[in-house]
Amino acid sequence: MHYTTKEVKMNKKALLLTCCLCALLAAAGSCPAANPLTHAPTKTDHPGLGKVPHIPRVTRLPDLTITRIYSKKHRGVLGVWADIKNNGGPIPEKEFNQADMRFYLSYMNTGSPTTGPVKGRKGNGYSFKYLEQKGAGILSKAGGKMSVIAPGDLTCHGVVRVRVEVDLPISGNGRIRESNEHNNVKTVTLHCP
């Protein structure tokens, strides 16, 4: 196939524009080449140009955030609750099944602050998979929400400082790759009867 000088210049300009656009998107973390969550490029026929690369759809990363921590009566007990929202894209199943959330309560009006649960105790959180199975909400989908009560004896009485962590396992590395890893912890003080 023979191209005219005008067609060659047009193709060079298109290639240059594509490279510049990809460089800008890479800086923002959205370039198909820089984002492993996108689909692999495919070739498509275009009249007059032959095979032209298809630009894949970019998938948004999840973004888990704790929107609210509060007290609410449940089964006759004043419990500590947390609302969690996924402000980003869907969470891959493998990552979702390995992630969890935890509650840490410090009771302030007992003379000296006591923290529950004791370090190393496993009864202060849940896996996300378990919470979805129990009907707490759907967090794995884009825009998903979940309302969760602190487990067992972690109840609200007196002045209590509550820290909630989502997707922060003991190792400190979250299981879910997110667009914002800095909004997975929230601390509030509740005043309960």
TIVO-2410 file (N, C-alpha, C; in nm, 3 decimals):
# residues 193
REC num residu      c1      c2      c3 atome chaine
REC   1      M   0.085  -0.117   0.000     N      A
REC   1      M   0.000   0.000   0.000    CA      A
REC   1      M   0.090   0.124   0.000     C      A
REC   2      H   0.055   0.223  -0.079     N      A
REC   2      H   0.134   0.345  -0.093    CA      A
REC   2      H   0.056   0.462  -0.031     C      A
REC   3      Y   0.125   0.541   0.056     N      A
REC   3      Y   0.063   0.656   0.119    CA      A
REC   3      Y   0.116   0.784   0.056     C      A
REC   4      T   0.029   0.882   0.046     N      A
REC   4      T   0.070   1.013  -0.002    CA      A
REC   4      T   0.143   1.085   0.111     C      A
REC   5      T   0.214   1.191   0.078     N      A
REC   5      T   0.286   1.269   0.178    CA      A
REC   5      T   0.189   1.325   0.281     C      A
REC   6      K   0.072   1.367   0.236     N      A
REC   6      K  -0.029   1.423   0.325    CA      A
REC   6      K  -0.076   1.316   0.425     C      A
REC   7      E  -0.098   1.191   0.378     N      A
REC   7      E  -0.141   1.083   0.465    CA      A
REC   7      E  -0.034   1.046   0.568     C      A
REC   8      V   0.092   1.048   0.526     N      A
REC   8      V   0.202   1.018   0.617    CA      A
REC   8      V   0.209   1.123   0.727     C      A
REC   9      K   0.196   1.252   0.691     N      A
REC   9      K   0.198   1.360   0.790    CA      A
REC   9      K   0.081   1.346   0.888     C      A
REC  10      M  -0.036   1.310   0.835     N      A
REC  10      M  -0.155   1.292   0.920    CA      A
REC  10      M  -0.133   1.177   1.018     C      A
REC  11      N  -0.075   1.066   0.968     N      A
REC  11      N  -0.050   0.951   1.055    CA      A
REC  11      N   0.052   0.986   1.163     C      A
REC  12      K   0.156   1.064   1.128     N      A
REC  12      K   0.256   1.106   1.226    CA      A
REC  12      K   0.192   1.194   1.333     C      A
REC  13      K   0.105   1.286   1.291     N      A
REC  13      K   0.037   1.373   1.386    CA      A
REC  13      K  -0.053   1.292   1.479     C      A
REC  14      A  -0.124   1.196   1.422     N      A
REC  14      A  -0.213   1.111   1.504    CA      A
REC  14      A  -0.132   1.032   1.605     C      A
REC  15      L  -0.018   0.978   1.562     N      A
REC  15      L   0.067   0.901   1.651    CA      A
REC  15      L   0.124   0.990   1.762     C      A
REC  16      L   0.168   1.110   1.726     N      A
REC  16      L   0.221   1.204   1.825    CA      A
REC  16      L   0.113   1.243   1.926     C      A
REC  17      L  -0.007   1.270   1.878     N      A
REC  17      L  -0.119   1.305   1.966    CA      A
REC  17      L  -0.152   1.190   2.060     C      A
REC  18      T  -0.152   1.068   2.008     N      A
REC  18      T  -0.180   0.950   2.090    CA      A
REC  18      T  -0.074   0.934   2.198     C      A
REC  19      C   0.054   0.952   2.163     N      A
REC  19      C   0.162   0.940   2.260    CA      A
REC  19      C   0.151   1.046   2.369     C      A
REC  20      C   0.119   1.169   2.331     N      A
REC  20      C   0.104   1.277   2.429    CA      A
REC  20      C  -0.013   1.248   2.523     C      A
REC  21      L  -0.124   1.203   2.467     N      A
REC  21      L  -0.241   1.171   2.548    CA      A
REC  21      L  -0.209   1.057   2.645     C      A
REC  22      C  -0.140   0.956   2.597     N      A
REC  22      C  -0.105   0.843   2.683    CA      A
REC  22      C  -0.009   0.887   2.794     C      A
REC  23      A   0.083   0.977   2.764     N      A
REC  23      A   0.176   1.027   2.866    CA      A
REC  23      A   0.100   1.103   2.974     C      A
REC  24      L   0.001   1.183   2.934     N      A
REC  24      L  -0.080   1.256   3.032    CA      A
REC  24      L  -0.162   1.160   3.117     C      A
REC  25      L  -0.221   1.059   3.052     N      A
REC  25      L  -0.300   0.962   3.126    CA      A
REC  25      L  -0.213   0.879   3.219     C      A
REC  26      A  -0.092   0.847   3.177     N      A
REC  26      A  -0.001   0.769   3.261    CA      A
REC  26      A   0.033   0.848   3.387     C      A
REC  27      A   0.051   0.979   3.373     N      A
REC  27      A   0.080   1.063   3.489    CA      A
REC  27      A  -0.037   1.061   3.588     C      A
REC  28      A  -0.159   1.046   3.534     N      A
REC  28      A  -0.278   1.040   3.619    CA      A
REC  28      A  -0.310   0.898   3.661     C      A
REC  29      G  -0.232   0.800   3.614     N      A
REC  29      G  -0.254   0.661   3.650    CA      A
REC  29      G  -0.362   0.594   3.568     C      A
REC  30      S  -0.402   0.652   3.456     N      A
REC  30      S  -0.512   0.598   3.378    CA      A
REC  30      S  -0.472   0.550   3.239     C      A
REC  31      C  -0.346   0.553   3.206     N      A
REC  31      C  -0.303   0.510   3.074    CA      A
REC  31      C  -0.317   0.359   3.063     C      A
REC  32      P  -0.372   0.308   2.953     N      A
REC  32      P  -0.387   0.164   2.938    CA      A
REC  32      P  -0.255   0.090   2.959     C      A
REC  33      A  -0.144   0.147   2.916     N      A
REC  33      A  -0.015   0.080   2.931    CA      A
REC  33      A   0.030   0.079   3.076     C      A
REC  34      A  -0.015   0.177   3.156     N      A
REC  34      A   0.028   0.187   3.295    CA      A
REC  34      A  -0.070   0.122   3.390     C      A
REC  35      N  -0.186   0.083   3.343     N      A
REC  35      N  -0.289   0.029   3.429    CA      A
REC  35      N  -0.312  -0.119   3.398     C      A
REC  36      P  -0.269  -0.211   3.483     N      A
REC  36      P  -0.284  -0.353   3.455    CA      A
REC  36      P  -0.428  -0.403   3.461     C      A
REC  37      L  -0.521  -0.320   3.508     N      A
REC  37      L  -0.659  -0.364   3.518    CA      A
REC  37      L  -0.739  -0.339   3.390     C      A
REC  38      T  -0.677  -0.288   3.286     N      A
REC  38      T  -0.747  -0.265   3.161    CA      A
REC  38      T  -0.738  -0.388   3.074     C      A
REC  39      H  -0.824  -0.392   2.972     N      A
REC  39      H  -0.822  -0.504   2.879    CA      A
REC  39      H  -0.705  -0.489   2.783     C      A
REC  40      A  -0.656  -0.600   2.731     N      A
REC  40      A  -0.546  -0.596   2.635    CA      A
REC  40      A  -0.594  -0.532   2.505     C      A
REC  41      P  -0.509  -0.452   2.437     N      A
REC  41      P  -0.550  -0.389   2.313    CA      A
REC  41      P  -0.576  -0.493   2.205     C      A
REC  42      T  -0.673  -0.464   2.122     N      A
REC  42      T  -0.706  -0.551   2.009    CA      A
REC  42      T  -0.696  -0.469   1.882     C      A
REC  43      K  -0.690  -0.538   1.769     N      A
REC  43      K  -0.682  -0.470   1.639    CA      A
REC  43      K  -0.821  -0.467   1.576     C      A
REC  44      T  -0.851  -0.359   1.508     N      A
REC  44      T  -0.979  -0.346   1.437    CA      A
REC  44      T  -0.953  -0.296   1.297     C      A
REC  45      D  -1.038  -0.334   1.206     N      A
REC  45      D  -1.027  -0.284   1.068    CA      A
REC  45      D  -1.088  -0.146   1.060     C      A
REC  46      H  -1.018  -0.056   0.991     N      A
REC  46      H  -1.069   0.078   0.969    CA      A
REC  46      H  -1.054   0.107   0.822     C      A
REC  47      P  -1.164   0.147   0.753     N      A
REC  47      P  -1.155   0.171   0.609    CA      A
REC  47      P  -1.048   0.275   0.575     C      A
REC  48      G  -0.959   0.238   0.487     N      A
REC  48      G  -0.856   0.329   0.440    CA      A
REC  48      G  -0.730   0.328   0.525     C      A
REC  49      L  -0.739   0.280   0.649     N      A
REC  49      L  -0.622   0.279   0.736    CA      A
REC  49      L  -0.573   0.137   0.769     C      A
REC  50      G  -0.650   0.037   0.733     N      A
REC  50      G  -0.611  -0.100   0.764    CA      A
REC  50      G  -0.635  -0.130   0.911     C      A
REC  51      K  -0.541  -0.202   0.972     N      A
REC  51      K  -0.554  -0.240   1.113    CA      A
REC  51      K  -0.518  -0.122   1.203     C      A
REC  52      V  -0.607  -0.085   1.293     N      A
REC  52      V  -0.587   0.026   1.385    CA      A
REC  52      V  -0.603  -0.029   1.526     C      A
REC  53      P  -0.511   0.003   1.618     N      A
REC  53      P  -0.526  -0.049   1.755    CA      A
REC  53      P  -0.650   0.006   1.822     C      A
REC  54      H  -0.718  -0.081   1.894     N      A
REC  54      H  -0.836  -0.042   1.970    CA      A
REC  54      H  -0.790   0.008   2.107     C      A
REC  55      I  -0.837   0.123   2.150     N      A
REC  55      I  -0.800   0.175   2.282    CA      A
REC  55      I  -0.896   0.112   2.382     C      A
REC  56      P  -0.841   0.039   2.480     N      A
REC  56      P  -0.925  -0.034   2.575    CA      A
REC  56      P  -0.995   0.059   2.673     C      A
REC  57      R  -1.104   0.007   2.730     N      A
REC  57      R  -1.177   0.080   2.832    CA      A
REC  57      R  -1.097   0.074   2.962     C      A
REC  58      V  -1.085   0.186   3.029     N      A
REC  58      V  -1.011   0.193   3.154    CA      A
REC  58      V  -1.107   0.160   3.269     C      A
REC  59      T  -1.064   0.069   3.357     N      A
REC  59      T  -1.144   0.029   3.471    CA      A
REC  59      T  -1.101   0.110   3.593     C      A
REC  60      R  -1.198   0.170   3.662     N      A
REC  60      R  -1.167   0.246   3.783    CA      A
REC  60      R  -1.130   0.151   3.896     C      A
REC  61      L  -1.034   0.193   3.977     N      A
REC  61      L  -0.997   0.116   4.095    CA      A
REC  61      L  -1.099   0.139   4.205     C      A
REC  62      P  -1.116   0.042   4.295     N      A
REC  62      P  -1.204   0.063   4.410    CA      A
REC  62      P  -1.149   0.173   4.501     C      A
REC  63      D  -1.234   0.229   4.586     N      A
REC  63      D  -1.192   0.327   4.686    CA      A
REC  63      D  -1.281   0.312   4.808     C      A
REC  64      L  -1.234   0.234   4.906     N      A
REC  64      L  -1.311   0.211   5.028    CA      A
REC  64      L  -1.291   0.327   5.125     C      A
REC  65      T  -1.400   0.372   5.185     N      A
REC  65      T  -1.392   0.479   5.283    CA      A
REC  65      T  -1.497   0.455   5.392     C      A
REC  66      I  -1.465   0.498   5.513     N      A
REC  66      I  -1.559   0.488   5.625    CA      A
REC  66      I  -1.634   0.620   5.627     C      A
REC  67      T  -1.763   0.616   5.599     N      A
REC  67      T  -1.841   0.740   5.589    CA      A
REC  67      T  -1.894   0.788   5.724     C      A
REC  68      R  -1.918   0.691   5.817     N      A
REC  68      R  -1.978   0.732   5.945    CA      A
REC  68      R  -1.954   0.626   6.051     C      A
REC  69      I  -1.929   0.670   6.175     N      A
REC  69      I  -1.922   0.582   6.291    CA      A
REC  69      I  -2.022   0.637   6.391     C      A
REC  70      Y  -2.108   0.551   6.447     N      A
REC  70      Y  -2.218   0.598   6.532    CA      A
REC  70      Y  -2.263   0.485   6.624     C      A
REC  71      S  -2.351   0.520   6.720     N      A
REC  71      S  -2.410   0.419   6.808    CA      A
REC  71      S  -2.557   0.402   6.770     C      A
REC  72      K  -2.604   0.278   6.783     N      A
REC  72      K  -2.743   0.246   6.749    CA      A
REC  72      K  -2.781   0.120   6.826     C      A
REC  73      K  -2.906   0.118   6.875     N      A
REC  73      K  -2.954   0.002   6.949    CA      A
REC  73      K  -2.982  -0.113   6.852     C      A
REC  74      H  -2.935  -0.231   6.890     N      A
REC  74      H  -2.956  -0.351   6.809    CA      A
REC  74      H  -2.975  -0.469   6.905     C      A
REC  75      R  -3.091  -0.531   6.899     N      A
REC  75      R  -3.124  -0.646   6.987    CA      A
REC  75      R  -3.108  -0.609   7.134     C      A
REC  76      G  -3.152  -0.489   7.169     N      A
REC  76      G  -3.152  -0.445   7.308    CA      A
REC  76      G  -3.019  -0.394   7.360     C      A
REC  77      V  -2.916  -0.389   7.276     N      A
REC  77      V  -2.783  -0.344   7.318    CA      A
REC  77      V  -2.743  -0.224   7.233     C      A
REC  78      L  -2.682  -0.123   7.297     N      A
REC  78      L  -2.634  -0.007   7.224    CA      A
REC  78      L  -2.500  -0.043   7.162     C      A
REC  79      G  -2.501  -0.066   7.033     N      A
REC  79      G  -2.380  -0.110   6.961    CA      A
REC  79      G  -2.310   0.004   6.891     C      A
REC  80      V  -2.187  -0.022   6.853     N      A
REC  80      V  -2.107   0.072   6.775    CA      A
REC  80      V  -2.114   0.026   6.630     C      A
REC  81      W  -2.150   0.119   6.541     N      A
REC  81      W  -2.170   0.087   6.399    CA      A
REC  81      W  -2.076   0.169   6.312     C      A
REC  82      A  -2.047   0.116   6.195     N      A
REC  82      A  -1.969   0.188   6.095    CA      A
REC  82      A  -2.033   0.168   5.959     C      A
REC  83      D  -2.044   0.276   5.883     N      A
REC  83      D  -2.091   0.269   5.745    CA      A
REC  83      D  -1.969   0.280   5.654     C      A
REC  84      I  -1.960   0.188   5.558     N      A
REC  84      I  -1.847   0.184   5.465    CA      A
REC  84      I  -1.903   0.196   5.325     C      A
REC  85      K  -1.831   0.269   5.239     N      A
REC  85      K  -1.875   0.286   5.101    CA      A
REC  85      K  -1.758   0.263   5.006     C      A
REC  86      N  -1.788   0.204   4.891     N      A
REC  86      N  -1.690   0.189   4.783    CA      A
REC  86      N  -1.717   0.301   4.683     C      A
REC  87      N  -1.636   0.406   4.688     N      A
REC  87      N  -1.653   0.521   4.598    CA      A
REC  87      N  -1.590   0.499   4.462     C      A
REC  88      G  -1.530   0.383   4.439     N      A
REC  88      G  -1.461   0.357   4.313    CA      A
REC  88      G  -1.527   0.246   4.234     C      A
REC  89      G  -1.443   0.173   4.161     N      A
REC  89      G  -1.490   0.065   4.077    CA      A
REC  89      G  -1.508  -0.066   4.154     C      A
REC  90      P  -1.546  -0.173   4.083     N      A
REC  90      P  -1.568  -0.302   4.148    CA      A
REC  90      P  -1.438  -0.360   4.204     C      A
REC  91      I  -1.452  -0.442   4.307     N      A
REC  91      I  -1.336  -0.506   4.371    CA      A
REC  91      I  -1.322  -0.646   4.314     C      A
REC  92      P  -1.203  -0.681   4.262     N      A
REC  92      P  -1.182  -0.817   4.213    CA      A
REC  92      P  -1.211  -0.919   4.324     C      A
REC  93      E  -1.274  -1.030   4.288     N      A
REC  93      E  -1.320  -1.129   4.386    CA      A
REC  93      E  -1.207  -1.180   4.476     C      A
REC  94      K  -1.091  -1.210   4.418     N      A
REC  94      K  -0.980  -1.263   4.498    CA      A
REC  94      K  -0.937  -1.163   4.604     C      A
REC  95      E  -0.924  -1.035   4.569     N      A
REC  95      E  -0.886  -0.931   4.664    CA      A
REC  95      E  -0.994  -0.914   4.771     C      A
REC  96      F  -1.119  -0.912   4.726     N      A
REC  96      F  -1.232  -0.893   4.818    CA      A
REC  96      F  -1.237  -1.003   4.923     C      A
REC  97      N  -1.216  -1.128   4.881     N      A
REC  97      N  -1.225  -1.241   4.972    CA      A
REC  97      N  -1.114  -1.244   5.076     C      A
REC  98      Q  -1.005  -1.171   5.054     N      A
REC  98      Q  -0.893  -1.168   5.150    CA      A
REC  98      Q  -0.897  -1.046   5.242     C      A
REC  99      A  -0.984  -0.951   5.215     N      A
REC  99      A  -0.986  -0.824   5.290    CA      A
REC  99      A  -1.076  -0.834   5.413     C      A
REC 100      D  -1.050  -0.744   5.509     N      A
REC 100      D  -1.131  -0.742   5.629    CA      A
REC 100      D  -1.142  -0.600   5.684     C      A
REC 101      M  -1.215  -0.588   5.796     N      A
REC 101      M  -1.230  -0.461   5.867    CA      A
REC 101      M  -1.220  -0.489   6.016     C      A
REC 102      R  -1.179  -0.386   6.093     N      A
REC 102      R  -1.162  -0.405   6.237    CA      A
REC 102      R  -1.212  -0.283   6.315     C      A
REC 103      F  -1.259  -0.310   6.437     N      A
REC 103      F  -1.301  -0.208   6.532    CA      A
REC 103      F  -1.203  -0.207   6.650     C      A
REC 104      Y  -1.165  -0.086   6.697     N      A
REC 104      Y  -1.084  -0.072   6.817    CA      A
REC 104      Y  -1.154   0.031   6.905     C      A
REC 105      L  -1.189  -0.007   7.029     N      A
REC 105      L  -1.260   0.082   7.120    CA      A
REC 105      L  -1.174   0.110   7.243     C      A
REC 106      S  -1.167   0.237   7.283     N      A
REC 106      S  -1.099   0.277   7.407    CA      A
REC 106      S  -1.204   0.344   7.495     C      A
REC 107      Y  -1.232   0.284   7.611     N      A
REC 107      Y  -1.331   0.337   7.704    CA      A
REC 107      Y  -1.260   0.439   7.794     C      A
REC 108      M  -1.300   0.566   7.785     N      A
REC 108      M  -1.225   0.676   7.846    CA      A
REC 108      M  -1.266   0.709   7.990     C      A
REC 109      N  -1.386   0.676   8.034     N      A
REC 109      N  -1.435   0.721   8.164    CA      A
REC 109      N  -1.424   0.613   8.272     C      A
REC 110      T  -1.325   0.526   8.262     N      A
REC 110      T  -1.311   0.417   8.359    CA      A
REC 110      T  -1.196   0.443   8.455     C      A
REC 111      G  -1.157   0.568   8.473     N      A
REC 111      G  -1.043   0.601   8.558    CA      A
REC 111      G  -0.916   0.606   8.475     C      A
REC 112      S  -0.882   0.495   8.413     N      A
REC 112      S  -0.770   0.493   8.318    CA      A
REC 112      S  -0.824   0.432   8.189     C      A
REC 113      P  -0.784   0.487   8.075     N      A
REC 113      P  -0.837   0.436   7.948    CA      A
REC 113      P  -0.806   0.287   7.929     C      A
REC 114      T  -0.905   0.213   7.891     N      A
REC 114      T  -0.885   0.073   7.858    CA      A
REC 114      T  -0.920   0.054   7.711     C      A
REC 115      T  -0.844  -0.026   7.646     N      A
REC 115      T  -0.866  -0.047   7.503    CA      A
REC 115      T  -0.917  -0.188   7.480     C      A
REC 116      G  -1.019  -0.198   7.402     N      A
REC 116      G  -1.069  -0.330   7.364    CA      A
REC 116      G  -1.076  -0.333   7.214     C      A
REC 117      P  -1.048  -0.438   7.151     N      A
REC 117      P  -1.005  -0.564   7.208    CA      A
REC 117      P  -0.856  -0.563   7.240     C      A
REC 118      V  -0.814  -0.658   7.318     N      A
REC 118      V  -0.673  -0.671   7.352    CA      A
REC 118      V  -0.596  -0.709   7.227     C      A
REC 119      K  -0.475  -0.655   7.213     N      A
REC 119      K  -0.393  -0.682   7.095    CA      A
REC 119      K  -0.380  -0.834   7.075     C      A
REC 120      G  -0.399  -0.879   6.953     N      A
REC 120      G  -0.388  -1.020   6.921    CA      A
REC 120      G  -0.521  -1.094   6.927     C      A
REC 121      R  -0.621  -1.034   6.989     N      A
REC 121      R  -0.752  -1.097   6.996    CA      A
REC 121      R  -0.818  -1.089   6.859     C      A
REC 122      K  -0.882  -1.194   6.817     N      A
REC 122      K  -0.938  -1.198   6.682    CA      A
REC 122      K  -1.084  -1.154   6.675     C      A
REC 123      G  -1.149  -1.129   6.787     N      A
REC 123      G  -1.292  -1.100   6.786    CA      A
REC 123      G  -1.327  -0.955   6.763     C      A
REC 124      N  -1.246  -0.878   6.692     N      A
REC 124      N  -1.276  -0.736   6.675    CA      A
REC 124      N  -1.305  -0.698   6.531     C      A
REC 125      G  -1.325  -0.794   6.443     N      A
REC 125      G  -1.351  -0.758   6.304    CA      A
REC 125      G  -1.415  -0.870   6.226     C      A
REC 126      Y  -1.430  -0.845   6.097     N      A
REC 126      Y  -1.495  -0.939   6.007    CA      A
REC 126      Y  -1.425  -0.937   5.871     C      A
REC 127      S  -1.436  -1.047   5.799     N      A
REC 127      S  -1.393  -1.045   5.659    CA      A
REC 127      S  -1.507  -0.985   5.577     C      A
REC 128      F  -1.474  -0.919   5.467     N      A
REC 128      F  -1.577  -0.860   5.381    CA      A
REC 128      F  -1.668  -0.968   5.323     C      A
REC 129      K  -1.608  -1.081   5.289     N      A
REC 129      K  -1.686  -1.192   5.232    CA      A
REC 129      K  -1.795  -1.236   5.329     C      A
REC 130      Y  -1.759  -1.252   5.457     N      A
REC 130      Y  -1.855  -1.291   5.559    CA      A
REC 130      Y  -1.968  -1.187   5.571     C      A
REC 131      L  -1.931  -1.058   5.572     N      A
REC 131      L  -2.031  -0.952   5.587    CA      A
REC 131      L  -2.131  -0.952   5.471     C      A
REC 132      E  -2.083  -0.969   5.348     N      A
REC 132      E  -2.176  -0.973   5.234    CA      A
REC 132      E  -2.266  -1.095   5.242     C      A
REC 133      Q  -2.211  -1.210   5.285     N      A
REC 133      Q  -2.292  -1.331   5.297    CA      A
REC 133      Q  -2.400  -1.315   5.403     C      A
REC 134      K  -2.373  -1.237   5.508     N      A
REC 134      K  -2.469  -1.215   5.616    CA      A
REC 134      K  -2.567  -1.102   5.587     C      A
REC 135      G  -2.555  -1.039   5.470     N      A
REC 135      G  -2.651  -0.937   5.430    CA      A
REC 135      G  -2.625  -0.798   5.483     C      A
REC 136      A  -2.501  -0.768   5.521     N      A
REC 136      A  -2.469  -0.634   5.572    CA      A
REC 136      A  -2.467  -0.529   5.461     C      A
REC 137      G  -2.463  -0.572   5.338     N      A
REC 137      G  -2.459  -0.481   5.223    CA      A
REC 137      G  -2.373  -0.539   5.114     C      A
REC 138      I  -2.360  -0.466   5.007     N      A
REC 138      I  -2.279  -0.509   4.893    CA      A
REC 138      I  -2.167  -0.407   4.875     C      A
REC 139      L  -2.047  -0.444   4.913     N      A
REC 139      L  -1.932  -0.353   4.905    CA      A
REC 139      L  -1.846  -0.381   4.783     C      A
REC 140      S  -1.858  -0.502   4.726     N      A
REC 140      S  -1.771  -0.541   4.615    CA      A
REC 140      S  -1.806  -0.469   4.484     C      A
REC 141      K  -1.926  -0.418   4.473     N      A
REC 141      K  -1.969  -0.349   4.351    CA      A
REC 141      K  -1.933  -0.200   4.358     C      A
REC 142      A  -1.919  -0.138   4.242     N      A
REC 142      A  -1.895   0.006   4.236    CA      A
REC 142      A  -2.011   0.078   4.304     C      A
REC 143      G  -1.980   0.171   4.395     N      A
REC 143      G  -2.084   0.245   4.466    CA      A
REC 143      G  -2.149   0.167   4.579     C      A
REC 144      G  -2.098   0.046   4.608     N      A
REC 144      G  -2.157  -0.040   4.712    CA      A
REC 144      G  -2.143   0.018   4.851     C      A
REC 145      K  -2.237  -0.020   4.940     N      A
REC 145      K  -2.238   0.030   5.078    CA      A
REC 145      K  -2.257  -0.086   5.174     C      A
REC 146      M  -2.214  -0.065   5.298     N      A
REC 146      M  -2.227  -0.167   5.400    CA      A
REC 146      M  -2.238  -0.100   5.537     C      A
REC 147      S  -2.329  -0.148   5.622     N      A
REC 147      S  -2.340  -0.102   5.761    CA      A
REC 147      S  -2.304  -0.219   5.850     C      A
REC 148      V  -2.208  -0.197   5.942     N      A
REC 148      V  -2.154  -0.307   6.021    CA      A
REC 148      V  -2.153  -0.269   6.168     C      A
REC 149      I  -2.198  -0.363   6.254     N      A
REC 149      I  -2.193  -0.344   6.399    CA      A
REC 149      I  -2.066  -0.410   6.453     C      A
REC 150      A  -2.004  -0.346   6.552     N      A
REC 150      A  -1.885  -0.405   6.615    CA      A
REC 150      A  -1.925  -0.537   6.679     C      A
REC 151      P  -1.839  -0.637   6.670     N      A
REC 151      P  -1.875  -0.770   6.719    CA      A
REC 151      P  -1.880  -0.779   6.871     C      A
REC 152      G  -1.960  -0.874   6.918     N      A
REC 152      G  -1.964  -0.919   7.057    CA      A
REC 152      G  -1.977  -0.814   7.163     C      A
REC 153      D  -1.878  -0.811   7.253     N      A
REC 153      D  -1.886  -0.724   7.371    CA      A
REC 153      D  -1.832  -0.584   7.346     C      A
REC 154      L  -1.807  -0.547   7.223     N      A
REC 154      L  -1.760  -0.412   7.192    CA      A
REC 154      L  -1.882  -0.321   7.178     C      A
REC 155      T  -1.936  -0.280   7.291     N      A
REC 155      T  -2.059  -0.201   7.294    CA      A
REC 155      T  -2.027  -0.056   7.331     C      A
REC 156      C  -2.130   0.028   7.319     N      A
REC 156      C  -2.114   0.171   7.346    CA      A
REC 156      C  -2.165   0.203   7.486     C      A
REC 157      H  -2.076   0.241   7.577     N      A
REC 157      H  -2.114   0.287   7.710    CA      A
REC 157      H  -2.012   0.390   7.757     C      A
REC 158      G  -2.064   0.498   7.816     N      A
REC 158      G  -1.977   0.607   7.860    CA      A
REC 158      G  -1.916   0.680   7.741     C      A
REC 159      V  -1.797   0.734   7.762     N      A
REC 159      V  -1.725   0.802   7.655    CA      A
REC 159      V  -1.631   0.699   7.593     C      A
REC 160      V  -1.646   0.677   7.466     N      A
REC 160      V  -1.567   0.574   7.399    CA      A
REC 160      V  -1.506   0.630   7.271     C      A
REC 161      R  -1.377   0.608   7.257     N      A
REC 161      R  -1.306   0.649   7.135    CA      A
REC 161      R  -1.305   0.527   7.044     C      A
REC 162      V  -1.355   0.544   6.922     N      A
REC 162      V  -1.370   0.433   6.829    CA      A
REC 162      V  -1.282   0.456   6.707     C      A
REC 163      R  -1.204   0.355   6.674     N      A
REC 163      R  -1.121   0.357   6.553    CA      A
REC 163      R  -1.167   0.240   6.467     C      A
REC 164      V  -1.198   0.269   6.341     N      A
REC 164      V  -1.238   0.164   6.246    CA      A
REC 164      V  -1.138   0.164   6.132     C      A
REC 165      E  -1.094   0.043   6.095     N      A
REC 165      E  -1.001   0.025   5.983    CA      A
REC 165      E  -1.064  -0.069   5.882     C      A
REC 166      V  -1.055  -0.033   5.755     N      A
REC 166      V  -1.099  -0.123   5.648    CA      A
REC 166      V  -0.980  -0.156   5.559     C      A
REC 167      D  -0.969  -0.282   5.525     N      A
REC 167      D  -0.863  -0.331   5.436    CA      A
REC 167      D  -0.724  -0.293   5.486     C      A
REC 168      L  -0.699  -0.310   5.616     N      A
REC 168      L  -0.567  -0.287   5.674    CA      A
REC 168      L  -0.527  -0.409   5.756     C      A
REC 169      P  -0.484  -0.517   5.693     N      A
REC 169      P  -0.446  -0.634   5.771    CA      A
REC 169      P  -0.325  -0.606   5.859     C      A
REC 170      I  -0.296  -0.695   5.949     N      A
REC 170      I  -0.189  -0.679   6.047    CA      A
REC 170      I  -0.058  -0.638   5.979     C      A
REC 171      S  -0.032  -0.691   5.861     N      A
REC 171      S   0.093  -0.662   5.790    CA      A
REC 171      S   0.102  -0.515   5.749     C      A
REC 172      G  -0.010  -0.446   5.747     N      A
REC 172      G  -0.011  -0.306   5.708    CA      A
REC 172      G  -0.029  -0.284   5.559     C      A
REC 173      N  -0.034  -0.391   5.481     N      A
REC 173      N  -0.056  -0.378   5.336    CA      A
REC 173      N  -0.198  -0.421   5.305     C      A
REC 174      G  -0.277  -0.330   5.253     N      A
REC 174      G  -0.414  -0.364   5.218    CA      A
REC 174      G  -0.420  -0.470   5.110     C      A
REC 175      R  -0.521  -0.553   5.116     N      A
REC 175      R  -0.539  -0.659   5.017    CA      A
REC 175      R  -0.599  -0.605   4.887     C      A
REC 176      I  -0.674  -0.495   4.898     N      A
REC 176      I  -0.744  -0.439   4.782    CA      A
REC 176      I  -0.664  -0.321   4.729     C      A
REC 177      R  -0.631  -0.326   4.601     N      A
REC 177      R  -0.561  -0.213   4.536    CA      A
REC 177      R  -0.664  -0.103   4.512     C      A
REC 178      E  -0.641   0.014   4.573     N      A
REC 178      E  -0.739   0.123   4.568    CA      A
REC 178      E  -0.681   0.249   4.506     C      A
REC 179      S  -0.772   0.335   4.458     N      A
REC 179      S  -0.730   0.463   4.402    CA      A
REC 179      S  -0.682   0.556   4.513     C      A
REC 180      N  -0.734   0.539   4.636     N      A
REC 180      N  -0.690   0.620   4.750    CA      A
REC 180      N  -0.672   0.528   4.870     C      A
REC 181      E  -0.549   0.504   4.909     N      A
REC 181      E  -0.519   0.416   5.022    CA      A
REC 181      E  -0.515   0.492   5.155     C      A
REC 182      H  -0.543   0.622   5.154     N      A
REC 182      H  -0.527   0.705   5.273    CA      A
REC 182      H  -0.659   0.739   5.343     C      A
REC 183      N  -0.767   0.676   5.304     N      A
REC 183      N  -0.895   0.705   5.369    CA      A
REC 183      N  -0.959   0.578   5.425     C      A
REC 184      N  -0.875   0.483   5.469     N      A
REC 184      N  -0.925   0.355   5.518    CA      A
REC 184      N  -0.931   0.348   5.671     C      A
REC 185      V  -0.906   0.458   5.738     N      A
REC 185      V  -0.911   0.462   5.884    CA      A
REC 185      V  -0.990   0.586   5.926     C      A
REC 186      K  -1.075   0.568   6.028     N      A
REC 186      K  -1.149   0.682   6.082    CA      A
REC 186      K  -1.161   0.663   6.233     C      A
REC 187      T  -1.143   0.773   6.307     N      A
REC 187      T  -1.154   0.770   6.453    CA      A
REC 187      T  -1.251   0.877   6.499     C      A
REC 188      V  -1.342   0.841   6.588     N      A
REC 188      V  -1.437   0.937   6.646    CA      A
REC 188      V  -1.452   0.909   6.796     C      A
REC 189      T  -1.505   1.006   6.869     N      A
REC 189      T  -1.540   0.986   7.010    CA      A
REC 189      T  -1.690   0.988   7.021     C      A
REC 190      L  -1.745   0.883   7.082     N      A
REC 190      L  -1.891   0.872   7.103    CA      A
REC 190      L  -1.921   0.892   7.251     C      A
REC 191      H  -2.031   0.960   7.281     N      A
REC 191      H  -2.078   0.980   7.418    CA      A
REC 191      H  -2.207   0.899   7.433     C      A
REC 192      C  -2.196   0.789   7.503     N      A
REC 192      C  -2.308   0.697   7.517    CA      A
REC 192      C  -2.357   0.695   7.662     C      A
REC 193      P  -2.485   0.659   7.682     N      A
REC 193      P  -2.538   0.653   7.820    CA      A
REC 193      P  -2.473   0.542   7.902     C      A
***
